[in-house]
């Protein structure tokens, strides 16, 4: 029988360091901020808040 495929992501070197830095100090774009505001308005409008 075949082994199941394990899905995962392995970051090494500078990629791993950059990802860890992002996790510790997340940032997002103006577009991302607007998207979150829109999602909040939608949730409030539909009573999901």
VENTA-V886205 format. One record per backbone hydrogen bond with DSSP energy under -1.0 kcal/mol. CO is the residue of the C=O (numbers start at 1). NH is the residue of the N-H. Records with the same first field share a line. If there is no record, write none. Layout:
CO = NH / NH
//
This chain:
12 = 15
13 = 17
14 = 18
15 = 19
16 = 20
17 = 21
18 = 22
19 = 23
20 = 24
21 = 25
29 = 33
30 = 34
31 = 35
32 = 36
33 = 37
34 = 38
35 = 39
36 = 40
37 = 41
38 = 42
39 = 43
40 = 44
41 = 45
42 = 46
43 = 48
//
